[in-house]
Amino acid sequence: MATKARAKLAAARTKLEGKYVLCYLNYGENASEEAPKWTLIGGQKSGNLDLSADSIDASDKTSGGWGEKYPGIRSSELSVEGNIIGGDEGWQALKDAFLTGDPVDICRYDSKNKKADRNWYSITELSDETPHDDIATFSLKLEGIGAPKYYENLSSVDDVGTTGAVVGG
């Protein structure tokens, strides 16, 4: 007798679902750049990475009446927003780093595809909202120091910076 089954989607899903990407701060007992201790920044709603380049204008009279633009200095910016969670060590450590002006080592880890990006960032904006009729939230703007590093073939976020393979960065 044949077994009844519901049809399954045969094509592999290739869209990255944002719910699988979380931001971590290198913070914890004996944390270092070489031996990171990844602490989740709790309550996240977003962790958006923006890579950009300044525009260099190379236009001249031989450009045929068209502009000629080339990429200049590249930069990265990470924007993180979320709910404030009581006792969240990652959030408190970020606030402390902002107050002292220290750069922070941040990793965005994609747990579904086992990939990550990592960079040092300066915290240039830090804010919270505490409405009387809603959850308290935070917002961070972090500007990159140098080029981000990219990792793949990871078992977990703990592999980032230790055993993870660096690719293209």
C-alpha positions in Angstrom: 0.0 0.0 0.0 1.3 3.4 -0.9 2.2 5.9 1.8 0.3 9.2 1.6 2.6 12.3 1.6 2.2 16.0 1.2 4.2 17.4 -1.8 7.5 19.1 -0.8 9.1 22.0 -2.6 11.9 20.5 -4.7 13.9 23.7 -5.3 16.4 24.7 -2.7 15.4 27.9 -0.9 18.2 30.5 -1.5 16.7 33.5 0.2 18.4 34.5 3.4 15.9 35.0 6.2 17.0 37.8 8.5 15.8 35.9 11.6 18.9 33.7 11.3 21.4 36.6 11.4 22.4 37.7 14.9 25.0 40.3 16.1 27.5 39.3 18.8 30.0 41.4 20.8 33.5 40.0 21.6 33.0 40.2 25.3 33.6 37.8 28.1 36.1 36.3 30.4 39.6 36.6 28.8 38.1 37.7 25.5 40.7 38.8 23.0 40.9 39.4 19.2 42.7 36.0 18.8 40.4 34.1 21.2 37.0 35.8 21.0 34.2 35.2 23.4 31.0 35.9 21.5 28.2 37.4 23.6 24.8 37.9 22.0 23.5 41.4 21.9 20.0 40.6 23.2 16.6 41.6 21.9 17.7 42.3 18.4 15.3 43.3 15.7 17.8 44.2 13.0 21.5 44.2 12.3 22.0 45.9 9.0 25.3 46.2 7.3 26.0 48.9 4.8 29.1 48.8 2.6 29.8 52.0 0.6 32.6 53.8 -1.3 33.2 57.5 -1.9 32.8 58.6 -5.5 35.9 59.8 -7.4 35.0 62.0 -10.3 37.4 61.3 -13.2 35.3 63.2 -15.8 37.0 65.4 -18.3 36.6 66.8 -21.8 37.4 63.4 -23.3 34.6 61.6 -21.4 32.2 62.2 -24.3 29.8 64.3 -22.3 29.3 61.6 -19.7 30.5 61.4 -16.1 33.3 59.1 -15.2 33.1 57.8 -11.6 35.3 55.4 -9.8 35.0 54.0 -6.3 37.2 55.7 -3.7 37.6 55.0 0.0 35.4 52.2 1.1 33.6 52.1 4.5 31.3 49.9 6.5 28.5 50.8 8.8 26.4 48.5 11.0 23.1 49.6 12.4 21.6 47.4 15.2 18.2 47.9 16.8 16.3 45.9 19.4 14.4 45.5 22.6 16.3 46.3 25.8 16.6 43.1 27.9 17.2 43.5 31.6 20.6 42.1 32.6 21.9 41.9 29.0 25.7 42.0 29.3 26.2 42.6 25.6 24.1 45.8 25.7 25.7 47.0 28.9 29.3 46.4 27.5 28.3 48.4 24.3 27.1 51.3 26.5 30.4 51.2 28.4 32.5 51.1 25.2 30.5 54.2 23.9 31.2 56.1 27.1 34.9 55.3 27.1 35.3 55.8 23.3 36.7 52.2 22.8 36.2 50.4 19.5 34.3 47.1 19.7 34.8 43.7 17.9 31.4 42.7 16.4 30.4 39.6 14.5 27.2 39.0 12.5 26.5 35.3 12.4 24.2 33.6 10.0 23.3 30.4 11.8 21.4 28.8 8.9 24.2 29.1 6.3 27.0 28.9 8.8 28.6 32.2 7.6 29.7 35.4 9.3 31.2 38.8 8.9 33.4 40.4 11.6 34.9 43.9 12.0 36.1 46.4 14.5 33.7 49.3 14.9 33.5 52.7 16.5 30.2 53.3 18.2 29.1 56.7 16.7 25.4 56.7 17.9 23.7 55.0 20.8 20.2 55.7 21.8 17.3 54.2 23.6 13.6 54.9 23.6 11.5 54.3 26.7 7.8 55.0 26.0 5.2 54.7 28.7 3.1 52.4 26.6 5.6 50.1 24.8 8.8 48.1 25.2 12.0 50.0 25.7 14.2 49.8 22.6 17.8 50.6 21.7 19.5 51.8 18.5 23.2 51.7 17.6 25.2 53.0 14.7 28.7 51.5 14.4 31.2 52.6 11.8 33.9 50.2 10.6 37.6 50.4 11.2 39.2 48.8 8.2 37.9 46.0 6.0 35.5 43.4 7.4 36.4 39.7 7.4 34.1 37.1 6.0 33.9 33.5 7.3 32.1 30.4 6.0 31.9 26.7 6.8 31.4 27.4 10.5 30.0 25.0 13.0 28.8 27.8 15.3 29.5 31.5 16.1 32.3 30.2 18.4 34.3 29.3 15.3 34.5 32.9 14.1 38.1 34.1 14.6 39.4 30.7 15.8 38.8 27.8 13.4 36.5 29.5 10.8 37.9 29.9 7.3 38.3 33.6 6.2 37.2 34.3 2.7 37.4 37.3 0.5 38.1 40.0 3.1 
